[in-house]
């Protein structure tokens, strides 16, 4: 099951919430880097795409739920906030937040294709055509891509996917892990202190998780 929900958070005056504070977190950053969101409530604007995904648990008598949420970062078309909340046993963190560039999704696609040549890799539009899509449409495209990836059980054991979704590692360091140069794990929680971030999480874990 995959459901798209578009939302925008407005302040008391009806205007979109300010996100200028995020610029501090992005100082000196390469576009292919990933970052932890641990800022204030207005750090990242709530104008994105939600997907509720049923990932096959693979174990008898158990079920899992996953919510994937992609949001724009400031007015940058090339940066995307990825929020993941899940109780699937494949993931080390139940909740994670990271920021990726649009180009990084193509890196993930090519990496999955190279590591799993026997599978049909989820598609993405050619990069040159991406510029003709609105920001919201890009979020839908990348959300659908990640949803298709998460639906494939064989991808769930792929280290690149977990490091992409649940760490702040750059693509270079992710590749070094695949090459055996580094040995990073998903260990440190990616903190999201926004008061409204619990909305989707509570759908899965309840009020007291």
N, C-alpha and C positions, 0 to 999 in steps of 0.2 A: 504494500500500500504506500502511495506517495501523494501527499497533499501539499499544495502550494498555498501559503497564506502571506499576503503582503501587508506590512504594518508600517506606520510612521508615528513617532512620538512627538507630540506638540507640547509647548509650555503653556502656562496659564493665559498668555496673550494670543495663543493660537499660532505662534510661529514655531518653526522647526527648532529643536534644541541646539544650542551651540556646541561645537566639537573642536574649538580651537585649542583646547588643552591637550589634545592628542599630539599636536606638533612637537611638544617637548619630548614625548616618548619616541618620536621618529627621527630625532637628531642624528645625522651622520649615518643613515641607514641605507644599505643597498636594497634595491627594489625586490631582490630575490630573498631577502632575509625574512625571518618570522619573528613575531614579537608577542610578548605576554601583555594582555590588557589588565592593568591593575589600577587604573586611574579612577577619577570621580565618575559620578553618574552620567555626566554629559560628555564623557570621553569619546564615545562612539555613537553616532546617530542611529536611532531605531528606524531605519528605512530600508528594509531588506526582504528576504525570502525565507520562509520556514518550510521545512519538509519533515513530516513524520514518516519514519521508515521502519518497516518490519524486516529485521534481519534474522534469517534462519539461525536459531540457536544451536541446532545440531544435537541437542541433548533431550532425551525423553522426559516428559513431564515438566519442562521448563519453557518459559517464554521471555522475550526481551522486547524492549521498546527503545527507540532512538529518535532524538530530535536534532536535526541539523538546521543551522540558521546562518545565513550569509548576509552581511551588511556592508554598505559602502563605508569607506574611511575618509572623513572630511570631504573635500570636493575632488579627490583623486580617483580617477577612473581605474588606475592601475593597482590600487591596494584594496584588499577585501578582507574583512574580519570573518573568521570562521568560528562559530560556536557549536560545540558538540556536547550533547547530554545523552548518556546511554547507560543501561544496565547490562549490556552484552558482555559476556565473560572474556571476549577477545581483547577488550580495551583495559589498559592499566588505570586510567582515570575515568571516573564517572562524568566529570564535567571538565571541559577544557576550552580555552579561548586562544586563538592565535591569529596573526595577520600575515597574509600571503599576497604576493603580486599576481597579476593576471598571468604573467609568463610562467610562474611556478606551476600552474595547473598543467601546462604543456610539458613541463619537466616530469611531473608525476605520471602523466599519460605515457610518455616515451619510456620511462623507467619501468612501469608495469608491463608495457608491451615487450620490453627486452627481457624482463625476468620471467614473464609468463607467455611465451610465444604461441603456446597452444590454445590460449584463450582469445576470445574476441574482445579486444580492448574498447571500452566505452569511447565514443567519438566526441571530438570537439571541432568547432568550425575552424577553417584555416585562419591563422593569425591576422592576415591582412583584412579579412572580412569582419573581424571582431569590432573594428572601429566604427562600422556602420550601425552597430546596435546601441541602444540606449543603455545607460548604466544599469537600470533595473533589469533589462533583458539579459545583460551579461551575467548578473547575479543568478538569474533563472538558469542560464546555460551551465554555469559552473556548479550550481546546486544539483541539477539533473545529472551532471557528470559524476559528482561525488556520490550521489544516491546509487547510480548504476554500479560504481566501484564497490560500495558497501554491500550491495546485494549479492556480489560474487564471493562465495565463501572462501575460495582459494586466495583471494586478495587479503583476507583478514589476517593472514599470518605473515604478510609482507611488512618488513621492518620500515621500508621507506614510507609506506602509507601511514603507519603509526607515528613516525617522527614528523611527517608532514602535518598531520592533524593535531598532534598533542604535545609538540615541543616548540621552542623558539629557535631551533637550529636553522642555520642558513642552508640553502640547497647544496652549497659546497661541502658543508659538514655532513649533510645527509649522504651525499655521494661518497665521502670518505668512510662512512660507516659501511656502505655497500661494498667498498673496495677493501675493507678489512683494516683500514688505517686507524679508524676510531671505533670505539665500542660504547656508544651512548645508549641510554635507556630512557623510557618515559617514566620518570620518577617524581619530578617536582610538580605539584599542582599549579595550574595556571589560574591565578586568582582573578575573579570577576566580582567587584564590589558593588556593581550597580544594583539598586534596590529592585528594579524590575527584571533582573536577570533570572530570578527564581521562578518566573511564571511558567516557562516551558519545563524547567527542571521538576517543578512540583507535580506536573502531569505524570511524571515517571516515578519519582521517589517519594512524593508526599510532602507535607508541610515540615516534617521534623527530620528530614534527611540531612 
